[in-house]
């Protein structure tokens, strides 16, 4: 009996040691990859995969490294093995798709994304990659279909909002959706090069709406849905503040009136939209002005914004603390496109 217990003990110890060794190899390989030392990373991934050949995370990383090294044929070969494994994840399809796109194998990439979305029908990542595949081929009308599908299926994946916003600003001008998607994007992804660009696009979209009779023309479009009609109605009610032009302060006043009108009319019950709930919360808690300046200040007037930030440091700090402590989440089911 004692001998049997000792055998079990040693077997258990060897198993734990093996697991620790695998974890250590993966950690070391990933560290080298993040440091930009692919040769060292590949050495450790090879060692790990000899011990654990079905390690999905290691295979994904290895395939990505091969793409970085422009070894596309090897990356594609490994990626095919990867997506064929029962435990393949969304990232597996994403990585193989990157290899196909890097190799200009567009037909193969399209087939892959279709397969991936059958397995992961709510994958914002794969919808975004599929859309970008079409964009690479200048098939932008097909690309926006995928980005919109990604927003509907996975409303908290930011890249679909970014690409859709850019599309509605540059390709098929739709100021309404550029404004909604742009601001949601900023709440999901707040401090990147993309967010800085979207702030500019968002300010420009508001300026265009209040140029000449653009608002009146947009508001009478017969194709507007209930959500859009309500938005334009409430914006029109608040638009008296824009007579002297548009800047961050005027947009703050406009948007404050809009939110008050929206909730007083109980439009939030007819077409709930979390972005407007967030704005109401910020208004009630004295954070909306800082939020509004954070979005529009630099895009409207960098010098004025810097002066505002210097004299309103407390308000800006309070908003940024809120922003960092409460992750924005866009609920599913609030898709009105």
Buried (B, 14 or more C-beta within 10 A) or exposed (E): EEEEEEEEEEEEEEEEEEEEBBEEBBEBBBEBBEEEEBEBBBBBBEBBBEEBEEBBBBBBBBBBBBBBEEBBEBBBBBBBBBBEEEEBBBBBBBBBBBBBBBBEBBEBBBEBBEEBBEBBEBBBBBBBBBBBBBBEEEBBEBBBBBBBBBBBBBBBBBBBBBBBBBBBBEEEEBBBBBBBBBBBBBBBBBEEEBBEBBBBBBBBBBBBBBEEEEBEEBBEEEEBEEBBBBBBBBBBBBBEBBEEEBBBBBBBBBBBBBBBBBBEBEBBEEBEBBBBBBBBBBBEEEBBBBBBBBBBBBBBBEEBBEEBBEEBEEBBEBBBEBBEEEEBEBEEEBBBB
